Amino acid sequence: MSVRTSAYASDAPPGETVDVVVIGGGAAGLNGALMLARSRRSVVVIDSGTPRNAPAEAMHGFIVLDGMPPGELLKRGREQVRQYGGRVVVGEVISAAPAAAADDGDLRFTLTLADGSTVTARRVLVATGLRDVLPEVPGLAAHWGHGVVHCPYCHGWEVRDEPVGVIATGPASIHHALLFRQLTEDLVYFTRGTGLDDNTRARFAARRVRVVDTPLREVVTGEDGDIAGVRLSDGTFVARRVLAVATRMQARAEGLDGLGLPLEDLPDNMGRRFASGMAGTTEVPGVWVTGNATDLTAQVGASAAAGALAGAHINALLAEADTDAALAAARTGTTG
């Protein structure tokens, strides 16, 4: 989670222990916080201000909100969380770990931010998202989020009928190519040494997908600043306007080692995620994960829905913990 200056105002970190701290202010984190705040839980969102979809001009595939700029969605989400009493703090979490239990035996967690401030909470919701790891092809990263795309559902309509090149990164790229073939009849598949069996080559040929086995040297930028095509290692130039890449997706885990959350690799080098169960539960008591940090392929709508589910689950278990504490206090003649 890299630090960068945020374009929006930050709330002050709370001085008291809150019910829930949410790490990550994307769709999943904000929707989880919204559910908790509407349940009258004290909740604070820690947001580093580096959303995955920042380079994108618009968000797609989310009914009603299709076409909305990603920044506008997050702006509205922060406003709604604050409307119900939640806080949104701009900052980077550099450490997070369990703290000494409360007098009633309930859990506690302490988070330290890059500016030295701390936040203590009863429960933690990790919604840090992921980062996309691009293949090391010179010139590719400069066009990320514009001429270089990864998701046919997020960007496919916008690149329909364009000359598209799929840059292979592994076995998943084969299916990736078939999805983009639905959107254009002019598709070239650059194998980059990943290898294709005869059956796959036959399937590609049947769909008129051209296969190029010669290694890539670089992505070529045109005079208009957009992608003009790619140059191969033998000097050949292949004109393309769009390049599609199945990135390796890496859950953002910086600063969270102290929580002891298990990470797991997905097959075919697709990526690495936080392991989770129903509603984002983890094997670490009191800690949930949601959104792209655990479901690497979730789009904005799915991430928001997962955040809502996790928030509701956290609130339900906090209600049980509150009742247990009240009962224990009643039996000892104390008040809570």
Backbone torsions as a table, in degrees:
resi	resn	phi	psi	omega
1	MET	NA	96.1	-177.5
2	SER	-76.8	150.1	-178.6
3	VAL	-87.1	137.2	171.1
4	ARG	-151.1	153.9	-178.1
5	THR	-66.4	129.0	-178.2
6	SER	-87.4	151.6	179.7
7	ALA	-90.2	4.2	-179.6
8	TYR	-129.5	159.1	-175.2
9	ALA	-73.2	149.4	-179.6
10	SER	-106.9	140.5	169.7
11	ASP	-76.5	158.1	176.4
12	ALA	-74.2	141.0	175.4
13	PRO	-59.5	143.1	-178.8
14	PRO	-69.5	143.4	177.0
15	GLY	-84.6	-19.1	-178.3
16	GLU	-103.3	165.0	175.4
17	THR	-69.6	131.7	178.9
18	VAL	-103.9	164.5	179.1
19	ASP	-66.1	-46.4	-174.6
20	VAL	-141.7	136.8	168.1
21	VAL	-110.8	131.2	178.5
22	VAL	-106.6	123.0	179.8
23	ILE	-98.7	104.4	-178.5
24	GLY	119.6	124.1	-175.7
25	GLY	-110.5	39.1	173.4
26	GLY	-89.4	-162.9	-177.0
27	ALA	-60.8	-41.9	-178.6
28	ALA	-67.3	-48.5	-178.2
29	GLY	-64.7	-43.7	-178.6
30	LEU	-68.0	-38.0	179.5
31	ASN	-70.7	-35.1	173.9
32	GLY	-63.4	-43.3	178.6
33	ALA	-64.2	-37.3	179.3
34	LEU	-62.0	-45.5	179.1
35	MET	-61.3	-40.6	-179.2
36	LEU	-70.4	-43.7	-179.2
37	ALA	-64.8	-37.5	177.9
38	ARG	-68.7	-18.2	174.8
39	SER	-93.0	13.5	178.4
40	ARG	64.1	31.9	172.0
41	ARG	-90.1	141.5	172.9
42	SER	-77.2	122.6	-173.8
43	VAL	-140.4	141.1	176.1
44	VAL	-130.1	132.7	177.0
45	VAL	-101.1	127.3	174.6
46	ILE	-101.7	117.8	-173.1
47	ASP	-124.4	122.8	-180.0
48	SER	-80.4	-9.5	177.5
49	GLY	74.3	27.6	179.9
50	THR	-127.9	67.4	-178.7
51	PRO	-67.0	148.2	-179.1
52	ARG	-59.3	-39.3	-173.6
53	ASN	-93.1	20.1	-179.7
54	ALA	-55.5	-38.1	-179.0
55	PRO	-70.4	-17.4	-174.7
56	ALA	-75.8	143.9	179.0
57	GLU	-81.0	-27.8	-178.1
58	ALA	-152.1	157.7	178.8
59	MET	-103.2	137.1	-177.1
60	HIS	-131.8	163.0	177.5
61	GLY	82.0	13.7	179.3
62	PHE	-121.9	107.3	-172.5
63	ILE	-55.5	141.9	-176.4
64	VAL	77.0	-42.8	-178.0
65	LEU	-96.1	6.8	179.6
66	ASP	-57.4	130.2	-179.9
67	GLY	92.7	-6.3	179.4
68	MET	-73.1	136.7	174.2
69	PRO	-60.1	138.5	-178.6
70	PRO	-54.7	-39.4	-179.3
71	GLY	-62.9	-33.1	179.2
72	GLU	-68.7	-40.0	176.9
73	LEU	-59.3	-46.3	-178.4
74	LEU	-67.6	-37.7	177.8
75	LYS	-60.3	-48.0	179.6
76	ARG	-64.5	-39.4	179.5
77	GLY	-61.7	-43.6	178.2
78	ARG	-62.8	-41.3	179.1
79	GLU	-61.3	-40.2	-177.7
80	GLN	-71.7	-38.1	176.3
81	VAL	-61.6	-44.1	179.4
82	ARG	-66.1	-32.4	179.8
83	GLN	-58.1	-31.3	-178.9
84	TYR	-100.2	14.6	174.7
85	GLY	96.7	-0.8	177.0
86	GLY	-74.9	160.5	177.6
87	ARG	-115.1	146.9	174.0
88	VAL	-124.5	114.6	-176.6
89	VAL	-108.0	125.2	175.9
90	VAL	-80.5	118.8	-178.9
91	GLY	179.8	169.4	179.1
92	GLU	-114.5	126.2	177.1
93	VAL	-78.0	121.0	178.8
94	ILE	-105.0	-15.3	173.1
95	SER	-157.5	147.6	178.0
96	ALA	-149.7	131.9	-176.2
97	ALA	-160.6	156.8	174.0
98	PRO	-61.1	145.8	177.1
99	ALA	-114.6	178.2	177.7
100	ALA	-59.5	139.3	-178.9
101	ALA	-64.9	155.2	176.9
102	ALA	-69.5	170.8	179.9
103	ASP	-58.8	-30.5	179.9
104	ASP	-86.7	5.1	178.5
105	GLY	86.5	-0.4	-179.6
106	ASP	-70.7	159.3	-177.9
107	LEU	-70.6	155.1	173.4
108	ARG	-144.2	144.8	177.0
109	PHE	-133.4	142.6	177.4
110	THR	-119.0	129.9	177.0
111	LEU	-114.8	136.5	176.1
112	THR	-112.3	132.9	-179.0
113	LEU	-98.9	165.3	-175.9
114	ALA	-61.7	-26.6	-179.9
115	ASP	-85.6	4.0	177.8
116	GLY	94.7	-12.1	179.0
117	SER	-73.3	159.3	-179.6
118	THR	-129.1	155.1	176.1
119	VAL	-132.6	131.9	177.1
120	THR	-113.4	134.6	-176.3
121	ALA	-143.0	157.0	177.4
122	ARG	-78.4	-32.5	-179.3
123	ARG	-138.2	159.4	-178.0
124	VAL	-129.6	132.9	172.7
125	LEU	-116.9	114.4	-179.3
126	VAL	-90.6	117.3	-179.6
127	ALA	-135.7	48.2	-172.2
128	THR	-76.6	-12.7	-179.8
129	GLY	75.2	-156.4	-177.3
130	LEU	-141.8	169.2	170.8
131	ARG	-120.0	144.5	179.1
132	ASP	-91.5	126.2	178.1
133	VAL	-99.9	113.7	-178.6
134	LEU	-86.2	152.2	173.1
135	PRO	-65.5	152.3	-175.8
136	GLU	-83.6	78.5	175.2
137	VAL	-114.8	118.1	-178.4
138	PRO	-52.3	131.8	178.0
139	GLY	90.1	-11.5	-175.7
140	LEU	-71.1	-48.4	-174.2
141	ALA	-62.2	-29.0	-177.3
142	ALA	-63.5	-22.1	-177.1
143	HIS	-107.4	10.4	-176.7
144	TRP	-61.2	132.1	178.9
145	GLY	87.2	-4.4	179.1
146	HIS	-126.9	-89.6	177.1
147	GLY	-77.7	-18.5	176.2
148	VAL	-106.3	117.4	-175.7
149	VAL	-125.0	166.6	-179.0
150	HIS	-129.1	-26.6	-171.0
151	CYS	-115.3	118.7	178.9
152	PRO	-66.1	-23.6	179.8
153	TYR	-84.4	-30.4	179.5
154	CYS	-81.1	-37.6	-171.1
155	HIS	-126.1	-5.7	-169.9
156	GLY	-59.9	-46.6	-178.4
157	TRP	-59.0	-37.0	-176.5
158	GLU	-70.5	-20.3	-179.8
159	VAL	-112.2	14.9	-178.8
160	ARG	-58.6	142.2	176.6
161	ASP	67.1	5.6	175.4
162	GLU	-84.5	157.0	170.6
163	PRO	-69.9	110.9	-173.8
164	VAL	-109.7	139.2	172.1
165	GLY	-117.4	128.6	176.0
166	VAL	-96.8	120.9	178.5
167	ILE	-95.7	110.7	-174.8
168	ALA	-67.9	139.8	174.8
169	THR	-124.2	-9.2	-179.0
170	GLY	167.4	-171.8	-178.1
171	PRO	-56.3	-33.7	-178.2
172	ALA	-63.7	-21.2	-178.5
173	SER	-67.0	-23.5	179.3
174	ILE	-63.2	-51.3	177.6
175	HIS	-65.4	-36.6	177.1
176	HIS	-55.0	-44.1	-179.8
177	ALA	-63.8	-40.6	-179.8
178	LEU	-64.9	-34.5	178.0
179	LEU	-67.9	-40.7	178.3
180	PHE	-73.6	-25.3	176.5
181	ARG	-64.3	-26.2	175.9
182	GLN	-64.3	-21.7	-172.2
183	LEU	-103.1	-16.6	-179.2
184	THR	-151.3	149.4	175.9
185	GLU	-93.0	-6.4	-178.0
186	ASP	-111.2	87.5	-174.6
187	LEU	-127.3	131.4	176.2
188	VAL	-119.4	134.2	-179.8
189	TYR	-109.0	116.1	179.0
190	PHE	-96.3	111.3	-171.3
191	THR	-71.1	-30.4	-178.6
192	ARG	52.4	36.2	177.0
193	GLY	77.9	7.1	-179.0
194	THR	-75.3	-20.9	176.0
195	GLY	82.9	138.4	176.0
196	LEU	-132.8	135.1	177.0
197	ASP	-79.7	169.5	-176.0
198	ASP	-61.7	-36.5	-179.3
199	ASN	-64.5	-43.1	179.8
200	THR	-66.5	-40.6	177.5
201	ARG	-61.4	-38.4	178.9
202	ALA	-67.0	-39.6	178.5
203	ARG	-65.5	-42.6	177.1
204	PHE	-62.2	-43.3	-179.3
205	ALA	-61.9	-38.3	179.2
206	ALA	-63.4	-30.1	178.3
207	ARG	-96.6	10.1	179.0
208	ARG	58.5	41.9	173.2
209	VAL	-95.6	119.2	180.0
210	ARG	-79.6	133.4	-179.6
211	VAL	-107.2	130.1	177.5
212	VAL	-119.0	117.7	-179.2
213	ASP	-93.9	-17.0	-179.9
214	THR	-63.4	133.4	-178.1
215	PRO	-59.9	152.0	176.6
216	LEU	-83.0	139.8	173.7
217	ARG	-98.2	-45.2	-175.5
218	GLU	-167.3	161.1	169.7
219	VAL	-91.5	133.5	-177.0
220	VAL	-103.1	128.3	177.2
221	THR	-94.6	135.3	-179.4
222	GLY	-83.4	177.3	-179.6
223	GLU	-63.8	-25.4	179.7
224	ASP	-82.9	0.1	-179.9
225	GLY	88.2	-8.1	178.7
226	ASP	-94.6	174.8	179.5
227	ILE	-68.0	132.0	174.3
228	ALA	-100.5	-27.8	-179.6
229	GLY	159.3	-159.6	179.0
230	VAL	-130.3	150.2	174.6
231	ARG	-108.9	133.1	-179.2
232	LEU	-88.2	169.5	-176.5
233	SER	-64.7	-22.6	178.8
234	ASP	-91.6	7.5	178.2
235	GLY	94.0	-10.8	-179.5
236	THR	-65.1	137.9	176.6
237	PHE	-104.2	129.3	177.6
238	VAL	-115.6	112.7	-178.1
239	ALA	-69.5	129.4	175.4
240	ARG	-147.3	147.4	175.6
241	ARG	-104.2	-21.7	-178.1
242	VAL	-136.8	140.3	174.0
243	LEU	-121.2	130.5	179.3
244	ALA	-109.5	134.0	-175.5
245	VAL	-135.8	126.4	170.9
246	ALA	-82.7	97.5	-175.0
247	THR	-69.6	161.2	167.4
248	ARG	-86.7	122.3	-172.4
249	MET	-99.5	124.8	-173.4
250	GLN	-120.6	116.3	177.2
251	ALA	-59.0	138.0	178.5
252	ARG	-77.3	114.5	-174.0
253	ALA	-122.9	3.3	-176.5
254	GLU	-60.5	134.4	177.4
255	GLY	83.5	-1.4	-173.3
256	LEU	-109.5	7.4	-177.4
257	ASP	-55.5	-36.5	-175.7
258	GLY	-65.5	-16.1	178.4
259	LEU	-80.0	-19.3	178.4
260	GLY	71.3	27.9	-179.5
261	LEU	-75.3	132.4	179.5
262	PRO	-76.0	139.8	174.1
263	LEU	-109.9	150.6	178.7
264	GLU	-140.4	146.8	178.6
265	ASP	-87.3	141.3	175.5
266	LEU	-90.8	158.4	-178.2
267	PRO	-62.9	160.3	173.9
268	ASP	58.6	28.9	176.8
269	ASN	59.8	29.1	-178.7
270	MET	-69.1	-31.4	179.8
271	GLY	158.3	-170.3	-176.3
272	ARG	-136.4	130.4	-173.7
273	ARG	-133.3	164.7	169.5
274	PHE	-76.4	131.0	177.1
275	ALA	-72.9	138.3	179.7
276	SER	-151.1	164.6	177.7
277	GLY	-117.0	-152.6	-178.4
278	MET	-54.9	133.9	176.7
279	ALA	60.3	17.8	178.3
280	GLY	87.3	10.9	178.7
281	THR	-64.3	153.1	177.3
282	THR	-129.5	173.8	178.1
283	GLU	-76.5	-3.9	177.3
284	VAL	-95.5	112.7	-178.8
285	PRO	-56.3	132.1	176.5
286	GLY	88.7	0.7	-178.3
287	VAL	-125.0	130.5	176.3
288	TRP	-118.8	155.3	171.1
289	VAL	-128.6	149.0	-176.8
290	THR	-152.3	166.4	178.0
291	GLY	71.6	-153.7	-175.6
292	ASN	-65.4	-14.2	177.4
293	ALA	-65.8	-23.6	179.8
294	THR	-124.5	-27.1	176.0
295	ASP	-115.1	92.8	-169.8
296	LEU	-65.8	-23.4	-176.2
297	THR	-98.6	1.8	-177.3
298	ALA	-68.6	132.1	172.7
299	GLN	-82.3	-177.1	-173.9
300	VAL	-58.7	-46.4	-178.2
301	GLY	-62.1	-43.6	179.5
302	ALA	-66.5	-37.8	178.8
303	SER	-64.9	-43.2	178.9
304	ALA	-62.1	-42.4	179.2
305	ALA	-63.8	-40.9	178.7
306	ALA	-64.4	-38.6	177.3
307	GLY	-62.7	-41.0	178.4
308	ALA	-62.8	-42.1	179.8
309	LEU	-63.9	-44.1	179.1
310	ALA	-63.6	-42.9	179.5
311	GLY	-60.2	-43.1	179.3
312	ALA	-64.7	-38.5	-179.7
313	HIS	-67.4	-41.0	177.5
314	ILE	-62.0	-44.8	-179.9
315	ASN	-61.4	-40.4	-179.6
316	ALA	-62.0	-42.5	-179.4
317	LEU	-73.9	-31.9	174.4
318	LEU	-66.0	-35.9	177.2
319	ALA	-61.7	-40.0	176.6
320	GLU	-65.0	-43.1	-180.0
321	ALA	-64.4	-40.1	178.6
322	ASP	-63.2	-39.6	179.8
323	THR	-68.6	-40.6	177.1
324	ASP	-60.1	-43.0	-179.6
325	ALA	-65.8	-39.8	179.6
326	ALA	-65.1	-41.0	179.5
327	LEU	-64.7	-43.6	179.7
328	ALA	-62.8	-39.8	179.1
329	ALA	-65.8	-40.1	-180.0
330	ALA	-63.7	-38.6	-177.3
331	ARG	-70.9	-26.4	179.5
332	THR	-97.3	-0.1	177.0
333	GLY	80.6	14.4	177.8
334	THR	-101.4	167.0	178.1
335	THR	-112.0	146.0	-178.9
336	GLY	-118.4	NA	NA
